[in-house]
Amino acid sequence: MSELLKGGEFLIREVSKDEVFTPEDLSSEQKQMMETTEQFIKNEVMPDVDAMDNSNHNFDLLVSHMKQAGELGLFSIYAPEEYDGLDLGLTTGACVVEKIAPAGSFSVAYAAHVGIGSLPLIYYGTKEQKEKYLPKLVSGEWIAAYCLTEPDAGTDALGMRAVAKLSDDGKYYILNGTKQFITNGSIADLYTVFAKTPEGEYVAFLVERNFEGVSVGREEDKMGIRGSSTAQIMFDNAKIPVENLLGKVGEGHKIAFQVLDEGRFVLGAAAVGAAKAALEDAVVYANDRKQFGMPLTKFGAIKEKIADMVSGIYSAESLAYRLAGLYDERVSTIDVGKDDPDYYKYYHKALEDYAVECSITKVYCSELLDKVADEVVQIYGGYGFIKEYPAERYYRDSRINRIFEGTNEINRYLVPGMLLKKGMKGELPLVQKAKEALDIMMTPSFEELDESVRFIKEKTLISNLKTMFLVLAGAAVQKYMDKIKNEQEVLFALADMAIGIFSMESAVLRADKVYDKVSDAKKKIFESAVKVATFNLNEDIAKAAKKAAYFVEEGDNLMAIISGIRRFTKYDASGLLQAKRELANYTIENAKYPF
Amino acid sequence: MKILVCVKQVPDMESKFKIDSSSKWYDQSDLVYKINEYDEYAAEEAVRLKEKVSGSELTVLSIGPERVKDAIRKVLAMGADKGIHILDNEEHLKDPFQKASAIAEYAKSENFDIIFTGLQSQDRGSAQLAPLLAGMLNYSFVSTVVAFENKEGYVEVARELEGGLRAKVKVKLPAVVACQLGLNTPRYPTLPNIMKAKRKELKTVNIEELLKVEPLIETEKVYFPERKAGGIVLEGKADEMADELIKILKEKTQVVK
C-alpha cells in the first residue's frame, strides 16, 4: 500500500482501491453501535418527532430524549476516557450520527451538542475545565451550544462584534454582545462563546447559562427542524471568570474554525443517513400506492428517480466514510500520546490537511439530501405536500444543511482556495502537475482500454477528469495569478469539478474494493450503482469544466481546451437504462437502500 | 447462580427470501441478520437475573457460522459475562435434536442453575430445542413464559395460555425457561458496554467436538406455497359493475349464457 493519501492529493495522483475505507470495513462494534442508535431512534424518538416539531418551542420532549441519548452513551464518542468518554474517532461518529439523522430536529440538537458544542472543550480545555464540564456533557446532564454567528456576522464570522474586556481586578472578562441562530440556545447549560478583546484579539469562553448577564432571547420560528431550539443569546456585561477562558487569548478564531471542519464532516454523514431514511419511506409508499391499477414502483418514471437517488446516496456514503477512514488513519499515526498536552495540536494538524475533502463532503452530501428530499415529495405526489406524510418534513428539514456550519458557497470557495494554498506552500506539486496535464491534453492518445481491468472505463475517466481539472486550474491561475481569489465564479466551477471527481472516485473504488467479497447479485448492483453514479457525476463535471473554460479562456486556447474537455469527459455508459432498472428493482423488491 | 442463555441469529424477517440451490433452506446471501426476537427476551431476563443475584455468572451461547459472533457480542454488551460460540457452517441443516444434544453436551459439565432460551426461532419455528435440552439434562422445563421471578431455591413464572388465560407456575431448579414475546423490554446495549464487551471472553468450539448424534428428522425441501389466483375487484357505479359482472360471467364461465 502506498503512503497515506494527503489532503487534496487525490486530484494529482491515481488512488487504488486499497487506499479507501468503505462502510463494508466497519467493525463489529461500530455496527452494533449503529444498531443501538437505530433502535433508539426508531422506537423512542421517531414517534415523538411530530410532537417535538409542533411543540411551539416547548423543548421538554426534546430534552428528555437528549437525556436518554446520554444514558445510552451516544454523547461519549469523542471525549477522552478519563472524562467518561470512549474516544472512538470520526468513523464511529459518522456511524452513529447517520442513524440519528432521520429524526430531523433531534438530530440537529444531537449534532450541535456532541460536535461543535462539546469539541472546543475537548480540544482546548484545561484539565480543570474538562473535569468540571466534560463528564456532564458526556452524560447528557448538561447540553452544550456553540455561539459564533452574530446578527451582522454570518459567513463573515470574524466580523464579530462581541467584546470581552478583562476586569480591573483581572478576575473576570466582561462580555457584551449578541449571538444569533444558536442551535440548542434555549436548552443549553454551557455555551462556547467567541468574542474579541478590545485590542482585537479573538477569544473563546466556556460560559455557563447561569452566569450573571447571560440571557436567552427569542426563539426563531423556522422553516424546518422546528422542534430544535434556535435562539439568540445575549451577553450584557456578563461576568466570565478568567478560568473559563478557553485556549489562549488570540486563539479564538482557530478554535471556532477547527471544530467547524469536523462539524461539516459530521453534517455530511448525517445527510447520508437522512437521505437513506427518506428514500426508504418513499419506496415503501410507492410500492403500496397504486395508479392505473399498478404500484407506482412499476413505472419507469418512478424507477428512474429511485435509481438516481440510490446511486447518489451510494456516492455520498462512499465519500463520507472514505474521508472518515482517512481521518482516523491519519490520527492513528500521531507520534505523541493522548495524554500529551499538545496531542490535540497534532490532531488538528492531521485533520486540517483534509479540509478540502471535508468541504467537499459537506457540499456533496447536503445537496444530495436536498435532491432526494425533493424527489421523495414528488413520489408521494399530492400527499408529499401534506403534513400528515413524512415527505413534507424531510423536505423542510433538509434545507438548512446547505446553510449552516458554513454555507455551501463558502465551502465551494474554500475548495480551490485551500488547494492553491497547498500548491503555493509546496505541499502539493500543483504547478508541475498542471504542466504535465497540459502536455497530456495536447498529446493525442490511441491507447486501447484494457478490458480485463475491473471498472477500467470509470478508472480511465477519473484519470482524465483529474487531467482536465489540472489544466483548467492551471489556466485560471495563469490568468488571474494571486487575484484569483476575487474570481468566485471561476473558483466555484473548479470546486464543482473537484467535488464530482472525489465523489466519483470514492464510488468506484469502494465497489472495486468490496467486489470480490459480495454475492453475484450484489456484484451486479454495485456495477449498476457505479455506472449510474459515474454517468450522472460526469455530466455535472463536464458542465462545470466547460463553464470554467469559457470563463477563463478565449480564442485558440479556448477551442483547444473545449475539445480537450470533449475528449476527456467521454464515458461509454452503454447499458445505462438497464443499470438504472436493476438498481431500482433491487431497491424496490427489498424496500431498502441496497448497500 | 450459573446462568446460560442460548440465542440464535436469524435474518431480518422483512427480508425478501429466496430458496437456496439445495432447496433445503433459504438463500443466506445478502441477508441482514439479528438476534431471534424471542431470544432477546431470554437474554434480557437472564441479564436481569444475573444483576439481581450477586455472584452470578451469565454465559451466552450460539450455534452457527462466524457471523453469529455478532449475536453473542450483543448479549455480552447487554451484560453477559462470557460467550461460547459453537462454530457450525451448516447449522441450518441440523435438526433440533442435534442442536439440543450439542448444547447439552457442553452444558452437562457446567452445572447451570438455569438456562434461558426463546420459545422458538423466527425462521425455523420448531420450538423443540428448549424441551429437548431440558429432557437431555434432566432439568425442569417451562415454556411460553411472560413473567419471571427468582425465589429462594425455585423460580416462579407466569405462562401464557390460550384464551387470554395465564398460569402461575413454580419451577424447581435447575430449569430450562423458554421465553415468550412481551416478557420484558430488552435493553439497548449502551456504547460503553459495547466497547467493554470487546474485552470479554468469547470462546469458539467446533460443532464436531460436541455433536455425537444423527438427526431424527430431515427437511426434504422448503418451498413457497403456490399462490391462489387472485380475485377481481370491480369498482364503479352499481349498475356499471353489474353489467361488467354479467359480461365476465358470460365470457369466462358457463353460468350465464
Interface residues (C-beta under 8 A of the other chain):
Chain A: S28 E29 K31 Q32 M33 E35 T36 Q39 F40 E71 L72 G73 L74 S76 I77 L86 L88 V96 V518 S519 A521 K522 E589 N590 A591
Chain B: E14 S15 K16 S29 D30 K34 K69 D70 R73 K74 A77 Y188 P189 T190 L191 P192 N193 I194 M195 A197 K198
